[in-house]
Amino acid sequence: MEAATLSRGRPASLAQRLREAARARSRSFWIVAGLTLLAAVLRFATLGLQAYHHDEVITANRVLGGSFFHAMDAVGFSESAPPLYYALAWFWTQLTGTGEFGLRSLSALAGVATVPVVYLIGLELRGRRVGLVAAALVAVNPMLLWYSQEGRAYALLVLLCAVSLLYCVRALRRGERRDVVLWGVFSGLALATHYFAFFPLLVEAIWLWRRRGRASLPGLGVLLGFGLALAPLAIHQTSLGHAEWIGNVSLGHRLWETAATFVTGETADIIGQPERPSLAFVPLALALAPLALLAIRGSREERRSAALPLSLALAAIAIPVLLAAVPGGKDFVIARNVMPALVPLLLAVAIAVTLPAARRLGQAIAAALLVYSLGFCVWASVAPDLQRPDWRTVAADVGEPQAPRALVSWVLAKASLRYYLADGAFQAFPAEGYDWLVHEIDFISDGEVPPPPRRLLGPGFRETSREHAGGLYFRHFELPGPGLAPLRLRELKQAQLGFPNVATMIDGVGPG
C-alpha cells in the first residue's frame, strides 16, 4: 500500500519521506549543513558588489582575456603562481563570464566547500565537537571570507590544502593505500595552485614517512611527480622577479600584518586604507588564549592531536621566514602567501576550546571569537571603508578623456582604472625621459587632502571641480583654453594623496 501511494507521488507521502530522511541524518549533519549555508550566504550575498582591484584585473583581463593557450602562456610571463587555478577559472568563466560575480564565484564555491572538509578533519583528529567548532571558525573567518570573494587562487589553495590534510590524517590513523594515494593527488593539486603549499606539505610528508614508512611511497611519488612537472615553470617565474616588491616592506611589519590579517581580513594596504591594529587585538587574544589553555590544561593525548595542525601552521610561516632571513634568500612572506597556515591554526584553536578540563572557559572563548568574527564579516560586507575601492564609480565619474590628461593616484589603481575606463590609459615613469603634454590633471585621493602644491602642476593649471565618489576624492585641474603643458612626472611622485605610493597614468597623450 505504501509503495503504491509513493508511486502516485501524493504530496503527503513525499513530505513524510523527506521528514524520515531528515530524521535519519545526525544532528551533526544538520549543524554542518547550517554552517555551510551560513558560509555561502556570507560569500555570495555581496559577491559581485565590489569592483575589481589590481590583482583581480590581471586575472580577468590579462590572463583570462583570450584563448585557453593564451591564458596558460600568460601565467608563465605575468604570474608568480602555478597554473591550476587559472586553468579552472578559464573553463569556469566560459560559462559565467569574467564579470565580478562570475569570476569570483569559483573562489566562493571553494570557500564554502572548505567548511565541511574542515569538519571532517576535526572529526578525525578529536571527534565531533572539534569538527563542529572548527567548521564554524572557518565559516566566519574574515580572511577566508575576503579571499572567497577574490578572483585569485587563494580560496582554492586553502580548500586543496584542507583536503590534503584530511587524507593525511586518515592515512596516519588507518594506513590505507587509498588514503595515501589521495593525499598525494590533492597535495599535488595544492602545489599546482600555489608554491607556498610546499611548506605544510613537506611536514605532512615527514609525518607520513615516520608513521607509515614504505606504505607512504605511493603518495610521496605522486607529489614528487607534480613537483618535478612544476619545477621548470617555478624557476622561470622566479627569474622574472614579479614578487620582488614584497621585500620593500620590513619582514617584522609583514609578520604583524599577517597576524592581524588572519583575524580581520584585508583592511589596510590592499584597499588603500591605513592599518587598523586595534581591530585585531580582541580576536588575536581570543585565538591565542585557547592555545595557552592547551599547553597548560591539555592532556598528552589532546596536545598530540593538536601537534599535526600546529606543526603545519608553523612550517607554513616559519620556513618562508627563515628563507627570507638567509642572506641572498628569497623573501615572499606576505599574509596571503602563508594562508595554508590558517586552517591548521583554526583546527588547533578548536581542539583547545573543547578541552574537557577547560570546558566552560573554552566555550566562552569560542563563543566570543565566533560572535566577533561573524560580526566583523557582516560589518566588512556593508562598510565601504572596509571594502575594495569602488573603481567602477571612480571610472564613471572621471569619464573618458575629452583632452590629453593625467590621472594621479595609487599604484594599485592603475590596472583597475584601465579596466573600467577601457580607454588605453597607461602608467608613465620619469625614467622614460618623455615630456608628456596634457590639458588636464586629475588627483584621486583617499580622503580629503589639501590641494597639491603649485610646483606639482606647473603654471596655468587651475582647479575646476572637486568631487567625492566611490569612497575616493577627486580634484580636477585644467588649463584655460585648448592648450597643453608639460607634465611634471618627477614632482608628482611626491604628491600626498593618502595612499602608500603614487602613480601617474596618462591617456590620449603623445610624447612631446
C-alpha positions as CSV (number, residue, x, y, z in Angstrom):
1,M,0.0,0.0,0.0
2,E,2.8,2.4,1.0
3,A,4.7,1.7,-2.2
4,A,1.6,2.3,-4.3
5,T,1.0,5.6,-2.6
6,L,4.6,6.7,-3.2
7,S,4.4,5.7,-6.8
8,R,1.4,8.0,-7.3
9,G,3.5,10.9,-5.8
10,R,0.9,12.1,-3.3
11,P,2.3,15.3,-1.6
12,A,1.7,14.0,1.9
13,S,3.6,10.8,1.3
14,L,6.5,12.7,-0.3
15,A,6.7,15.1,2.7
16,Q,6.7,12.1,5.0
17,R,9.6,10.6,3.2
18,L,11.5,13.9,3.4
19,R,10.9,14.0,7.2
20,E,12.1,10.5,7.6
21,A,15.2,11.3,5.6
22,A,15.8,14.3,7.8
23,R,15.4,12.3,10.9
24,A,17.9,9.7,9.6
25,R,20.6,12.3,9.5
26,S,22.5,13.1,12.6
27,R,22.3,16.4,14.5
28,S,26.0,17.0,13.4
29,F,25.0,16.7,9.8
30,W,22.4,19.4,10.1
31,I,24.7,21.7,12.1
32,V,27.4,21.3,9.4
33,A,24.8,21.9,6.7
34,G,23.7,25.1,8.5
35,L,27.3,26.3,8.9
36,T,27.9,25.6,5.2
37,L,24.8,27.6,4.3
38,L,26.0,30.5,6.5
39,A,29.3,30.4,4.7
40,A,27.5,30.5,1.4
41,V,25.3,33.4,2.4
42,L,28.3,35.4,3.6
43,R,30.3,34.8,0.5
44,F,27.6,35.0,-2.2
45,A,25.4,37.8,-0.9
46,T,27.8,40.5,-1.7
47,L,30.0,38.7,-4.2
48,G,29.6,41.0,-7.2
49,L,29.1,44.3,-5.4
50,Q,32.8,45.4,-5.1
51,A,34.8,46.4,-8.1
52,Y,37.9,44.5,-9.1
53,H,41.2,45.7,-7.7
54,H,44.7,45.3,-9.3
55,D,45.3,41.6,-9.0
56,E,41.8,40.6,-10.0
57,V,42.0,42.8,-13.1
58,I,45.2,40.9,-14.1
59,T,43.3,37.6,-13.7
60,A,40.2,38.8,-15.6
61,N,41.9,40.8,-18.3
62,R,45.5,39.7,-18.9
63,V,45.3,36.0,-18.1
64,L,41.7,35.1,-19.0
65,G,41.2,37.6,-21.8
66,G,41.9,35.2,-24.7
67,S,42.1,31.5,-25.5
68,F,43.0,28.8,-23.1
69,F,46.5,28.5,-24.6
70,H,46.9,32.3,-24.2
71,A,45.9,32.0,-20.6
72,M,48.4,29.3,-19.9
73,D,51.1,31.3,-21.6
74,A,50.2,34.4,-19.7
75,V,50.6,32.5,-16.4
76,G,54.2,32.0,-17.4
77,F,55.1,35.6,-18.0
78,S,52.8,37.6,-15.8
79,E,52.2,35.5,-12.7
80,S,54.2,34.1,-9.8
81,A,51.9,31.1,-9.2
82,P,51.3,27.7,-10.9
83,P,48.6,27.3,-13.5
84,L,45.8,25.1,-11.9
85,Y,43.6,27.9,-10.7
86,Y,43.9,29.8,-13.9
87,A,43.1,26.7,-16.0
88,L,39.9,26.1,-13.9
89,A,39.0,29.8,-14.0
90,W,39.3,29.8,-17.7
91,F,36.8,27.0,-18.2
92,W,34.6,28.4,-15.4
93,T,34.4,31.8,-17.0
94,Q,33.4,30.4,-20.3
95,L,30.1,29.7,-18.6
96,T,29.9,32.6,-16.1
97,G,31.8,35.3,-17.8
98,T,34.6,37.4,-16.4
99,G,32.4,39.9,-14.6
100,E,32.9,40.3,-10.8
101,F,30.3,37.7,-9.8
102,G,31.1,35.2,-12.5
103,L,34.9,35.1,-11.9
104,R,34.7,35.3,-8.1
105,S,32.0,32.6,-7.8
106,L,34.7,29.9,-8.3
107,S,36.6,31.2,-5.3
108,A,33.3,31.5,-3.3
109,L,32.4,27.8,-4.0
110,A,35.9,26.8,-2.9
111,G,35.5,28.8,0.3
112,V,32.1,27.2,1.0
113,A,33.4,23.7,0.3
114,T,36.2,24.2,2.9
115,V,33.7,24.2,5.7
116,P,32.5,20.6,5.6
117,V,36.1,19.5,4.8
118,V,37.4,21.1,7.9
119,Y,34.6,19.4,9.9
120,L,35.8,16.0,8.7
121,I,39.4,16.9,9.6
122,G,38.3,17.9,13.2
123,L,36.2,14.7,13.4
124,E,39.2,12.6,12.5
125,L,41.5,14.5,14.9
126,R,39.4,14.7,18.1
127,G,35.8,14.0,17.4
128,R,32.5,15.7,16.5
129,R,32.7,18.7,18.8
130,V,36.1,19.7,17.5
131,G,34.9,19.3,13.9
132,L,31.9,21.5,14.5
133,V,33.8,24.3,16.2
134,A,36.5,24.2,13.5
135,A,33.9,24.3,10.8
136,A,32.2,27.3,12.5
137,L,35.5,29.2,12.8
138,V,36.2,28.6,9.1
139,A,32.7,29.7,8.0
140,V,33.1,33.1,9.7
141,N,36.8,33.8,9.5
142,P,37.1,37.3,7.9
143,M,40.3,36.4,6.0
144,L,38.8,33.3,4.4
145,L,35.7,35.4,3.5
146,W,37.8,38.0,1.8
147,Y,39.7,35.6,-0.4
148,S,36.5,33.6,-1.1
149,Q,35.4,36.9,-2.8
150,E,38.6,37.4,-4.7
151,G,39.3,36.4,-8.3
152,R,42.6,34.8,-7.4
153,A,43.9,31.4,-6.4
154,Y,43.9,31.6,-2.6
155,A,40.5,30.2,-1.7
156,L,41.2,27.2,-3.9
157,L,44.6,26.8,-2.3
158,V,43.0,26.7,1.2
159,L,40.5,24.1,0.1
160,L,43.0,21.8,-1.5
161,C,45.4,22.1,1.4
162,A,42.5,21.2,3.7
163,V,41.6,18.1,1.6
164,S,45.3,17.1,1.6
165,L,45.3,17.4,5.4
166,L,42.1,15.3,5.7
167,Y,43.7,12.4,3.8
168,C,47.0,12.8,5.7
169,V,45.1,12.4,9.0
170,R,43.2,9.4,7.6
171,A,46.4,7.8,6.3
172,L,48.1,8.4,9.6
173,R,45.2,6.7,11.5
174,R,44.4,3.9,9.2
175,G,47.3,3.4,6.8
176,E,45.1,2.5,3.9
177,R,46.7,2.8,0.4
178,R,43.7,4.7,-0.9
179,D,44.2,7.4,1.7
180,V,47.9,7.7,0.9
181,V,47.3,8.0,-2.8
182,L,44.6,10.5,-2.4
183,W,46.8,12.5,-0.1
184,G,49.4,12.6,-2.9
185,V,46.9,13.6,-5.5
186,F,45.3,16.5,-3.5
187,S,48.8,17.6,-2.2
188,G,49.9,17.8,-5.8
189,L,46.9,19.8,-6.8
190,A,47.5,22.2,-3.9
191,L,51.1,22.6,-5.1
192,A,49.8,23.2,-8.6
193,T,47.7,26.0,-7.2
194,H,50.3,27.9,-5.2
195,Y,54.0,27.2,-4.5
196,F,53.7,28.0,-0.8
197,A,51.6,24.9,-0.3
198,F,55.0,23.1,-0.4
199,F,55.9,24.0,3.2
200,P,53.0,22.4,5.1
201,L,53.0,19.5,2.5
202,L,56.7,18.9,3.4
203,V,55.7,18.5,7.1
204,E,52.8,16.2,6.2
205,A,55.2,14.0,4.1
206,I,57.5,13.8,7.1
207,W,54.7,12.7,9.4
208,L,53.5,10.1,6.9
209,W,57.0,8.7,6.4
210,R,57.7,8.5,10.1
211,R,54.4,6.8,10.8
212,R,53.8,4.7,7.7
213,G,57.3,4.2,6.2
214,R,57.3,2.5,2.8
215,A,53.5,2.5,2.8
216,S,53.6,6.2,2.2
217,L,55.7,5.9,-1.0
218,P,52.7,5.9,-3.5
219,G,51.5,9.2,-2.2
220,L,55.0,10.7,-2.0
221,G,55.7,9.5,-5.5
222,V,52.5,11.3,-6.8
223,L,53.5,14.5,-5.1
224,L,57.1,14.2,-6.4
225,G,55.7,13.9,-9.9
226,F,53.7,17.1,-9.5
227,G,56.8,18.9,-8.1
228,L,59.1,17.8,-11.0
229,A,56.5,18.9,-13.5
230,L,56.1,22.3,-11.9
231,A,59.8,23.0,-11.3
232,P,60.7,24.5,-14.7
233,L,57.8,26.9,-14.5
234,A,58.7,27.9,-11.0
235,I,62.3,28.6,-11.9
236,H,61.2,30.7,-14.9
237,Q,58.7,32.7,-12.9
238,T,61.2,33.4,-10.1
239,S,63.7,34.7,-12.7
240,L,61.2,37.4,-13.8
241,G,61.1,39.0,-10.3
242,H,57.4,39.7,-10.2
243,A,57.2,39.3,-6.4
244,E,60.4,41.2,-5.6
245,W,58.3,44.1,-4.4
246,I,57.3,42.2,-1.2
247,G,60.8,42.7,0.3
248,N,60.4,46.5,0.1
249,V,58.5,46.4,3.4
250,S,60.2,45.2,6.6
251,L,59.8,41.5,7.5
252,G,58.7,42.3,11.0
253,H,56.0,44.6,9.8
254,R,54.7,42.0,7.4
255,L,54.6,39.3,10.1
256,W,52.5,41.6,12.4
257,E,50.3,42.4,9.3
258,T,49.9,38.7,8.8
259,A,48.7,38.1,12.3
260,A,46.2,41.0,12.1
261,T,45.0,40.0,8.6
262,F,44.3,36.4,9.7
263,V,41.6,37.6,12.1
264,T,40.3,40.7,10.3
265,G,40.9,40.1,6.6
266,E,42.4,42.6,4.3
267,T,41.6,46.0,5.8
268,A,44.7,48.1,5.0
269,D,47.1,48.3,2.1
270,I,45.2,46.3,-0.5
271,I,42.2,48.5,-0.1
272,G,44.2,51.7,0.1
273,Q,43.4,52.3,3.8
274,P,45.7,52.9,6.8
275,E,46.3,50.0,9.1
276,R,43.8,49.4,11.9
277,P,45.7,47.4,14.5
278,S,43.0,48.0,17.2
279,L,40.6,45.8,15.2
280,A,42.9,42.8,15.6
281,F,43.7,42.9,19.3
282,V,40.5,41.3,20.6
283,P,40.3,38.4,18.0
284,L,44.1,37.7,18.3
285,A,43.7,37.5,22.1
286,L,40.7,35.2,21.7
287,A,42.6,33.0,19.3
288,L,45.9,32.8,21.3
289,A,44.2,32.2,24.7
290,P,43.0,28.7,23.8
291,L,46.5,27.7,22.7
292,A,47.7,28.7,26.2
293,L,44.9,26.6,27.7
294,L,46.0,23.6,25.6
295,A,49.6,24.0,26.8
296,I,48.5,24.3,30.5
297,R,45.4,22.1,30.8
298,G,45.6,19.8,27.8
299,S,46.3,16.1,28.3
300,R,49.1,14.4,26.5
301,E,46.7,12.9,24.0
302,E,45.0,16.3,23.4
303,R,48.3,18.0,22.8
304,R,49.3,15.2,20.4
305,S,46.1,15.7,18.4
306,A,47.0,19.4,18.0
307,A,50.6,18.7,17.2
308,L,49.9,18.0,13.5
309,P,47.9,21.1,12.7
310,L,50.3,23.3,14.7
311,S,53.3,21.9,13.0
312,L,51.7,22.6,9.6
313,A,50.9,26.2,10.6
314,L,54.4,26.7,12.0
315,A,56.0,25.3,8.8
316,A,53.8,27.4,6.5
317,I,55.0,30.6,8.2
318,A,58.4,29.8,9.7
319,I,60.1,28.2,6.7
320,P,59.4,31.1,4.4
321,V,60.6,33.5,7.1
322,L,63.9,31.6,7.5
323,L,64.4,31.6,3.7
324,A,63.8,35.3,3.7
325,A,66.2,35.9,6.6
326,V,69.1,33.9,4.9
327,P,71.5,36.2,3.1
328,G,70.6,36.0,-0.6
329,G,67.4,34.1,0.1
330,K,64.1,34.8,-1.5
331,D,61.6,36.9,0.6
332,F,58.0,36.3,-0.4
333,V,56.5,36.4,3.1
334,I,53.1,38.1,3.0
335,A,49.8,37.3,4.6
336,R,48.0,35.8,1.5
337,N,51.1,33.6,0.7
338,V,51.1,32.0,4.1
339,M,47.3,31.3,4.1
340,P,47.9,27.5,4.2
341,A,48.7,28.1,7.9
342,L,45.2,29.5,8.7
343,V,43.0,26.4,8.6
344,P,45.5,24.3,10.7
345,L,45.6,27.2,13.3
346,L,41.8,27.2,13.5
347,L,41.8,23.5,14.0
348,A,44.2,23.8,16.8
349,V,42.0,26.5,18.4
350,A,39.0,24.2,18.0
351,I,40.9,21.4,19.8
352,A,41.9,23.8,22.6
353,V,38.4,25.4,23.3
354,T,36.8,21.9,23.5
355,L,39.2,20.6,26.2
356,P,37.2,18.8,29.0
357,A,39.5,20.4,31.6
358,A,38.5,23.9,30.5
359,R,35.0,23.4,29.1
360,R,33.2,26.5,30.4
361,L,36.2,28.8,29.8
362,G,36.8,27.2,26.4
363,Q,33.1,27.5,25.4
364,A,33.1,31.2,26.4
365,I,36.2,31.9,24.4
366,A,34.9,30.0,21.4
367,A,31.5,31.9,21.6
368,A,33.2,35.3,21.8
369,L,35.6,34.5,18.9
370,L,32.7,33.3,16.7
371,V,30.5,36.3,17.5
372,Y,33.3,38.7,16.9
373,S,34.3,37.1,13.6
374,L,30.7,36.9,12.4
375,G,30.0,40.5,13.3
376,F,33.2,41.6,11.6
377,C,32.3,39.7,8.4
378,V,28.9,41.4,8.3
379,W,30.5,44.8,9.0
380,A,33.1,44.4,6.3
381,S,30.4,43.3,3.9
382,V,28.4,46.6,4.3
383,A,31.0,49.2,5.3
384,P,32.6,51.0,2.3
385,D,35.8,51.8,4.2
386,L,36.5,48.1,4.7
387,Q,36.0,47.1,1.1
388,R,37.9,47.4,-2.2
389,P,37.9,50.9,-3.7
390,D,34.9,51.4,-5.9
391,W,36.8,51.8,-9.2
392,R,33.7,51.4,-11.2
393,T,32.2,54.5,-9.8
394,V,35.5,56.3,-10.0
395,A,35.9,55.5,-13.7
396,A,32.3,56.6,-14.4
397,D,32.9,59.9,-12.6
398,V,36.2,60.5,-14.3
399,G,34.8,59.6,-17.6
400,E,36.5,59.2,-21.0
401,P,39.1,61.8,-21.8
402,Q,38.0,64.9,-23.7
403,A,41.6,66.1,-24.0
404,P,45.0,64.7,-23.1
405,R,45.1,64.2,-19.3
406,A,47.0,62.7,-16.4
407,L,45.4,60.6,-13.6
408,V,47.4,60.7,-10.4
409,S,46.5,58.1,-7.8
410,W,47.6,54.9,-6.0
411,V,50.0,52.5,-7.8
412,L,47.5,49.6,-7.5
413,A,44.8,51.8,-9.0
414,K,46.2,51.8,-12.5
415,A,45.0,48.3,-13.6
416,S,41.5,48.9,-12.2
417,L,41.2,52.3,-13.8
418,R,42.4,50.9,-17.1
419,Y,39.9,48.1,-16.9
420,Y,36.9,50.2,-16.1
421,L,37.8,53.2,-18.3
422,A,38.7,51.0,-21.3
423,D,40.4,53.9,-23.0
424,G,44.0,52.8,-23.3
425,A,45.4,54.7,-20.3
426,F,48.9,53.6,-19.2
427,Q,51.4,54.4,-16.4
428,A,54.2,56.9,-17.2
429,F,57.6,56.8,-15.5
430,P,60.0,59.7,-15.1
431,A,62.9,57.4,-16.1
432,E,61.5,57.1,-19.6
433,G,62.5,60.7,-20.3
434,Y,59.5,61.7,-22.3
435,D,57.9,65.2,-22.0
436,W,54.3,64.3,-21.8
437,L,51.9,67.1,-22.7
438,V,48.5,67.3,-21.0
439,H,45.5,69.6,-20.8
440,E,44.1,68.2,-17.5
441,I,45.4,66.6,-14.3
442,D,43.1,64.7,-12.0
443,F,44.1,63.8,-8.5
444,I,42.3,60.7,-6.9
445,S,42.9,60.5,-3.2
446,D,41.9,58.5,-0.2
447,G,40.0,61.1,1.9
448,E,40.1,64.9,1.5
449,V,43.6,66.2,1.2
450,P,45.0,69.7,0.7
451,P,45.3,71.0,-2.8
452,P,48.6,69.9,-4.5
453,P,51.4,72.5,-4.3
454,R,51.8,74.6,-7.4
455,R,55.2,73.1,-8.1
456,L,53.5,69.7,-8.9
457,L,51.3,71.2,-11.5
458,G,53.2,73.9,-13.3
459,P,51.9,77.4,-14.3
460,G,48.5,77.8,-15.8
461,F,46.6,74.8,-14.2
462,R,43.5,75.9,-12.2
463,E,41.2,73.7,-10.1
464,T,37.9,73.4,-11.9
465,S,36.0,70.9,-9.7
466,R,36.2,68.8,-6.5
467,E,34.1,65.6,-6.1
468,H,33.5,62.6,-4.0
469,A,32.6,59.2,-5.5
470,G,33.3,55.5,-4.8
471,G,34.7,56.3,-1.4
472,L,37.5,58.4,-3.0
473,Y,38.0,62.1,-3.6
474,F,38.8,63.9,-6.9
475,R,40.4,67.2,-7.7
476,H,40.3,68.3,-11.3
477,F,42.8,70.8,-12.7
478,E,42.7,72.2,-16.2
479,L,44.5,74.7,-18.4
480,P,42.4,77.6,-19.6
481,G,41.6,77.3,-23.3
482,P,42.7,74.4,-25.5
483,G,46.4,74.5,-24.7
484,L,48.8,71.7,-23.5
485,A,51.6,71.9,-20.9
486,P,54.4,69.5,-19.9
487,L,53.6,67.0,-17.1
488,R,55.9,67.2,-14.1
489,L,56.3,63.5,-13.5
490,R,59.1,63.6,-11.0
491,E,57.3,66.1,-8.9
492,L,54.0,64.3,-9.0
493,K,55.7,61.2,-7.4
494,Q,55.8,63.3,-4.2
495,A,52.1,64.0,-4.1
496,Q,50.4,63.3,-0.7
497,L,47.2,61.5,-1.6
498,G,46.7,59.3,1.5
499,F,48.0,56.2,-0.4
500,P,51.2,54.4,0.4
501,N,52.6,55.2,-3.1
502,V,51.7,57.3,-6.1
503,A,51.5,56.5,-9.8
504,T,50.6,58.7,-12.7
505,M,48.6,57.4,-15.6
506,I,48.0,59.2,-18.9
507,D,45.6,58.8,-21.7
508,G,45.1,60.5,-25.1
509,V,48.7,61.8,-24.9
510,G,51.7,61.6,-27.1
511,P,55.3,62.4,-26.1
512,G,56.4,66.0,-26.9
